[in-house]
Amino acid sequence: MDIQQEITRRRTLAIISHPDAGKTTLTEKLLLYSGAIRSAGNVMVGKHKATVSDWMTIEQQRGISVSSSAARVEYDGYILNILDTPGHQDFSEDTYRTLMAVDSAIMLLDAAKGVEEQTIKLFKVCRDRGIPIITFINKLDRPALNPFELLDNVEKVLGITAIPMTWPVGDGADFRGVYERASKQFHFFERTTGGMFKAPLQLVDIHSEQIRALLGEVPHAKLIEDLELLDTALPEFTQADFLAERITPVFFGSAITNFGVETFLQRLIELAPPPQGMQTSLGFVEPSASFFSGFMYKIQANMNKAHRDRIAFFRIVSGKFERGMAAYHMRSGKEVKLNYPFQIFGQDRSVIDEAFPGDVIGLSNPGIFRVGDVLSSGPNFKIPQFPRFAPEIFAKVVPKAGSFSKSFRKGVEQLGEEGVIQIFSDVHGSPTPLVAAIGELQLEVFQARMESEYNEPVHLERLPFTRTRWLGSDVLPASSSLTYAFDTHGHKVVLFRSDWEIQYYIEQTQGLILLERPPEETLA
Ligand code: G4P
């Protein structure tokens, strides 16, 4: 197979959702259908039982997925890279970074809840990145909102037209199945004794007597009426509108009972775009470029107790990767030999010999890789800065041992690079670092890992700030009592106690510009 064929058959995506919508379950089922796992419930991805990507103690204790991994599966000749994003909202920064490495996203909604808070945040990141979104509305086997209401909810809250590709009949105990509009087939939902869904009975003509009898008079008439309404009220689905994010195709189903998942997978592969190139300081790099290149989107330490090391997750942008090849690490200017690239599947890792654009490989980090770094076997280039988010929780880190030892500094630096927390330093040169996070759990993970991995128990002295703003001008707020710090890029930030305080200083100080994100680095 030539490289163009390899590119064409790849799809790299992530699932975005609010916690509990069923992301873990849907991922398992997608892997199950593609044969990557033998049976859902035995080996699974995410946060469940013997979950393959569940490798940190904190995760296991709490049953949540803090970490994220990448699964590569083959289905019908296609290769699907599913980048697992941590579901817990405290770890949203990791999730955001993972979205830098995908070409499309599945937006998963709970049919009883519609668009939720976390969905909105993640949707916005996809929007900023310009990636198309496919919607799966889950849990139809439970009481759900009216499907028209759900479409309306997506449109109103997210500002994107939702076009159903399938349409449900009933919900909860009355859920009868979904009608697939393109193939004009009805997929019946039938509960079996194990609660699982039985193979779909597909009928072509929904006007037939048989289907009327199976659905019942009233639900059948309602379906026909709904479909007519959809035909007249909604624009037709076009791939161009989908890729331009004007519309999102919507599928209905029930991941836990496998219902609607295989149809979804088939359509997903047709709809999702193949690996896209990337805007860089050199211009647009196409996946088919003659050189190998890509970037790190995530660094993870100590993924496996058996291998106490740090892994950089690397998304290939262009060219073919071959084990043992050399590439330049652009930030340091060093040549690195890529001898042990891994494919990572939870606890397991296997060495891979070749990979193509869209694929994710795990590289052992010799300590020089950071999120956003580029490797290239060809020309030198930079990529746009990775998004960083304004933290809302702050603490001073004090070593319990009383001294700022080498291991203490190393731990703080490495966990900062990994993005477990953000590190700020004192503008007056104090050696006590400041850690900052979006969620409480990040601080707990930081503290636990400082002790278990660097043998440095630490105290966290909480600070009263709740907002970070980067200075976007040379003008400083009109007060001498505000707290300033430097981020790891040397940008100055101001720490505030409240939104009110920010507003106050903006009103008081002419020419003051406060930014919610660090100033963009130029690509030049
Ligand atoms: P998440 O990763 O998005 O947080 O969600 P997850 O898949 O863990 O699912 C959250 C809960 O919703 C789980 O139940 C799961 O079994 C359930 N669920 C997922 N898909 C469906 C569905 O299609 N229908 C129904 N009825 N439930 C679904 P739980 O009781 O919280 O966890 P567990 O003990 O079953 O693991």
Boltz pocket constraint, residues with backbone or C-beta under 6 A from the ligand:
constraints:
  - pocket:
      binder: B
      contacts: [[A, 17], [A, 18], [A, 19], [A, 20], [A, 21], [A, 22], [A, 23], [A, 24], [A, 25], [A, 26], [A, 46], [A, 47], [A, 48], [A, 87], [A, 138], [A, 139], [A, 140], [A, 141], [A, 142], [A, 253], [A, 254], [A, 255], [A, 256], [A, 257]]
      max_distance: 6.0
